[in-house]
């Protein structure tokens, strides 16, 4: 008799979609039971408990919904009869949800987020194979104490490191800086390395009024006036290169900081950290002197999620800086 149980929380996404012939486009259609029926022989490995959370495309997932999901995952993973938790999710915002779960849940049990790049009407539907790999990961003792994991295309990545890199490819989820933690091979999880560190933000709420601004040549400060006037509590900038902005943006950045709105900076480059290398107007050194917060090497979408969580518990600039050092 099997002595483990995996809870699978279904939230929607391409993994639960098929083509509607009336509009010739993919829509949410499959039930959780229909999806599980395609995961053959899984009963030989573990007992399954299905939890229906939602059936939403991932662009419909909001930060508030992510927090509701986090609360459900916490309650589920705390149960003595649960070995691990798998969450199905659409891939467009999968990395944000996985990262939020990673930051807000403190558990040694495996928590795995999974999705699909092809809907069930397409040849080569990858939903069932991805889900089976995720379940194999969730029952592995080797997957304990590794934070939230993302399993796609038989690769295991840390939620803190992974990002969606391609609009179509089955291997779209990658960790550009360090590579995957491991693989799923012949129903066995093999880890090549451990996570670097695990950060925990103890909060049950989230501050949603956090903006994300992408930097480009000649962009000015008007957008900062909009966010300041509309009560935004934080701003994340995807800066150029090593962490620099056009001089036309500096006025807006300074105004936001003077209004006690924390401004966090990442690079728009796919890899590499931001640093105060350049001393010209709008350069990293100038921005650091203005009290811009450097977010190391995470992408803008993750920095925004992190700042949302931090602002739910503090707006102290030094405390926020300490969170972003890790």
C-alpha positions in Angstrom: 0.0 0.0 0.0 1.3 3.4 -0.9 2.2 5.6 2.1 2.4 9.0 0.3 -0.1 11.4 -1.1 0.2 14.3 -3.5 -2.3 17.1 -3.5 -2.7 18.6 -7.0 -4.2 22.1 -7.0 -5.6 23.0 -10.4 -5.7 26.7 -11.3 -6.1 26.6 -15.1 -3.9 27.6 -18.0 -3.0 25.9 -21.3 -2.8 22.5 -19.6 -6.6 22.7 -19.1 -7.4 24.1 -22.6 -8.6 22.7 -25.9 -9.6 24.3 -29.2 -13.2 25.6 -29.4 -14.1 25.0 -33.1 -16.6 27.9 -33.1 -13.9 30.5 -32.6 -10.8 28.3 -33.6 -8.9 29.3 -30.5 -7.9 27.6 -27.2 -10.1 28.2 -24.2 -10.4 26.6 -20.7 -12.3 23.4 -21.1 -10.8 20.3 -19.4 -11.8 19.4 -15.9 -9.1 18.3 -13.4 -10.4 14.7 -13.7 -10.0 14.8 -17.5 -6.5 16.0 -17.2 -5.6 13.3 -14.6 -7.1 10.6 -16.8 -4.3 11.4 -19.3 -1.6 10.8 -16.6 -1.4 7.1 -16.9 -0.1 4.7 -14.2 0.5 7.4 -11.7 -1.5 5.4 -9.1 1.5 3.0 -9.0 3.6 5.9 -7.5 1.3 7.8 -5.2 -2.2 8.6 -4.0 -3.7 11.7 -5.5 -6.0 14.3 -4.0 -7.5 16.8 -6.5 -8.2 20.3 -5.3 -10.0 22.6 -7.7 -8.9 26.2 -7.1 -9.8 27.9 -10.4 -9.8 27.4 -14.2 -8.2 30.7 -15.3 -5.9 31.6 -18.1 -2.7 32.9 -16.5 -3.1 36.5 -17.6 -6.2 36.5 -15.5 -4.2 35.6 -12.3 -3.8 38.7 -10.1 -1.5 39.2 -7.1 -4.6 38.9 -4.9 -5.4 35.5 -6.4 -1.7 34.5 -6.0 -2.0 35.2 -2.3 -5.2 33.2 -2.0 -3.4 30.3 -3.7 -0.5 30.8 -1.3 -2.9 30.5 1.7 -4.4 27.3 0.2 -1.0 25.8 -0.4 0.2 26.5 3.1 -2.9 24.8 4.6 -2.5 21.8 2.3 1.3 21.3 2.8 0.9 21.6 6.6 -1.4 18.5 6.6 0.3 15.4 8.0 -1.1 13.1 5.2 0.4 15.2 2.4 3.8 14.4 1.0 4.0 17.2 -1.5 1.9 19.7 -3.5 1.7 20.2 -7.2 0.1 23.3 -8.7 -1.0 23.5 -12.4 -0.8 27.0 -13.8 -0.7 28.9 -17.1 2.8 29.6 -18.3 2.4 33.4 -19.0 2.6 34.3 -15.3 3.7 31.0 -13.9 7.1 32.4 -12.8 5.5 35.2 -10.8 3.1 32.9 -9.0 5.9 30.3 -8.3 8.2 33.1 -7.0 5.4 34.5 -4.8 4.8 31.0 -3.3 8.5 30.6 -2.8 8.7 33.8 -0.9 5.6 33.3 1.3 5.7 29.6 2.2 8.2 28.1 4.6 8.0 24.3 4.3 10.4 21.5 3.8 7.9 19.6 1.7 8.2 19.7 -2.1 5.9 22.3 -3.7 6.0 22.0 -7.5 4.4 24.4 -10.1 3.8 22.9 -13.6 2.1 23.9 -16.8 1.9 23.1 -20.5 3.0 24.9 -23.7 0.5 23.0 -26.0 -3.2 22.6 -25.4 -4.9 19.2 -25.4 -6.1 19.7 -29.0 -2.6 20.0 -30.4 -0.3 17.2 -31.5 2.3 16.5 -28.8 0.2 17.8 -25.9 2.8 18.1 -23.1 0.4 18.6 -20.2 0.2 15.0 -19.1 4.0 14.3 -19.3 4.8 17.6 -17.5 2.3 16.7 -14.8 3.6 13.2 -14.3 7.2 14.6 -13.9 5.9 17.2 -11.4 4.2 14.4 -9.4 7.4 12.3 -9.4 9.3 15.4 -8.1 6.7 16.0 -5.4 7.1 12.5 -3.9 10.9 12.6 -4.0 12.7 13.0 -0.6 15.5 14.7 -2.6 13.1 17.5 -3.5 12.6 18.5 0.1 14.0 21.7 1.5 14.5 23.2 -2.0 11.8 25.8 -1.9 9.2 26.0 -4.7 10.2 24.2 -7.9 9.1 24.5 -11.5 9.0 21.3 -13.5 8.6 21.5 -17.3 10.0 19.5 -20.1 11.6 17.1 -17.6 13.7 19.8 -16.1 13.6 21.0 -12.5 14.2 24.7 -11.8 14.1 26.8 -8.7 11.2 29.3 -8.7 13.7 31.9 -7.5 15.8 31.5 -10.6 13.5 30.4 -13.5 12.0 32.5 -16.2 10.0 32.0 -19.3 12.4 32.5 -22.3 10.4 31.7 -25.4 6.8 32.1 -26.4 6.5 28.6 -28.0 9.3 26.2 -27.1 8.6 23.2 -24.8 11.8 24.0 -23.0 10.9 27.7 -22.5 11.4 27.7 -18.7 15.1 28.1 -18.0 17.4 29.5 -15.3 19.7 31.7 -17.4 22.2 32.4 -14.7 22.9 29.0 -13.2 20.9 26.4 -15.2 18.4 23.8 -13.8 18.7 22.2 -10.4 18.2 18.8 -12.0 16.1 16.6 -14.3 13.4 14.0 -14.2 14.6 10.8 -15.9 12.7 7.5 -16.0 10.3 8.7 -13.3 13.2 9.6 -11.0 14.3 13.1 -10.0 18.1 13.7 -10.2 19.5 16.8 -8.7 22.8 18.2 -9.9 23.0 21.1 -7.5 21.2 22.7 -4.6 19.5 26.1 -4.3 21.7 29.0 -3.4 19.5 30.3 -0.7 15.9 30.5 0.4 14.3 33.8 1.4 11.0 34.0 3.4 8.7 37.0 3.7 6.2 36.4 6.4 3.0 38.1 5.2 -0.6 37.3 4.5 -1.3 40.4 2.5 0.1 42.1 -0.6 0.5 45.7 -1.8 -0.7 45.7 -5.4 0.0 49.4 -6.3 3.6 48.7 -7.5 4.6 49.8 -11.0 7.0 48.2 -13.5 8.7 50.6 -15.9 10.9 49.4 -18.8 13.7 51.8 -19.7 14.6 52.8 -23.3 16.5 55.6 -25.0 15.1 59.0 -24.4 12.3 57.9 -22.1 11.2 60.8 -19.8 9.7 61.3 -16.4 6.0 61.7 -17.2 5.2 58.1 -16.2 6.5 58.8 -12.8 4.1 61.7 -12.3 1.2 59.4 -13.2 2.2 56.8 -10.6 2.9 59.4 -7.9 -0.4 61.1 -8.5 -2.3 57.8 -8.5 -1.0 56.7 -5.1 1.4 54.0 -6.1 3.5 52.7 -3.2 6.5 51.4 -5.2 8.2 51.5 -8.6 10.5 48.9 -10.2 12.6 50.1 -13.2 14.1 47.7 -15.7 17.2 49.8 -16.4 19.7 49.7 -19.2 22.8 47.4 -19.0 24.6 47.4 -15.7 21.9 49.7 -14.2 21.7 53.0 -15.9 18.9 55.2 -17.2 18.6 58.2 -19.6 19.1 61.5 -17.9 15.5 62.4 -18.8 14.3 59.8 -16.3 16.3 61.1 -13.4 13.8 63.9 -12.4 11.0 61.4 -12.1 13.0 58.9 -10.1 14.1 61.6 -7.7 10.6 63.0 -7.3 9.3 59.5 -6.5 12.0 59.0 -3.9 11.3 62.4 -2.4 7.6 61.3 -2.1 8.8 58.3 0.0 8.1 55.9 -2.8 10.8 53.2 -3.0 12.3 52.8 -6.4 13.9 49.4 -7.1 16.2 48.9 -10.1 17.0 45.8 -12.1 18.5 45.4 -15.6 16.5 44.8 -18.7 19.3 42.3 -19.7 18.3 38.7 -19.3 21.3 38.0 -17.1 23.7 39.8 -14.9 23.3 42.0 -11.8 23.0 45.8 -11.5 25.9 47.7 -9.9 27.0 51.3 -9.3 29.7 51.2 -12.0 29.0 54.4 -13.9 29.1 57.9 -12.5 27.5 60.0 -15.2 24.0 61.5 -14.8 21.6 58.6 -14.8 24.5 56.1 -14.2 24.4 53.5 -11.5 26.5 55.5 -9.0 24.3 58.6 -9.5 21.1 56.5 -8.9 22.6 54.8 -5.8 23.3 58.2 -4.4 19.7 59.1 -5.0 18.7 56.1 -2.8 17.6 53.8 -5.6 17.5 50.2 -4.4 19.5 47.7 -6.4 17.9 44.3 -6.9 20.9 42.2 -7.8 20.1 40.0 -10.8 16.4 39.2 -10.7 14.1 40.2 -13.6 11.6 43.1 -13.3 8.5 40.9 -13.0 10.0 39.1 -10.0 11.3 42.3 -8.4 7.8 43.7 -8.6 6.3 40.7 -6.9 9.0 40.9 -4.2 8.4 44.6 -3.6 4.7 44.0 -3.4 5.2 41.5 -0.6 7.8 43.6 1.3 5.6 46.7 1.1 2.8 44.8 2.8 4.9 44.7 6.0 7.2 47.7 5.8 8.1 50.8 3.7 11.4 51.4 5.5 14.0 51.9 2.8 16.9 50.2 4.7 14.7 47.2 5.4 13.7 47.0 1.8 17.3 47.2 0.7 18.2 44.3 3.0 15.5 42.1 1.4 16.9 42.9 -2.1 20.5 42.1 -1.2 19.5 38.4 -1.3 
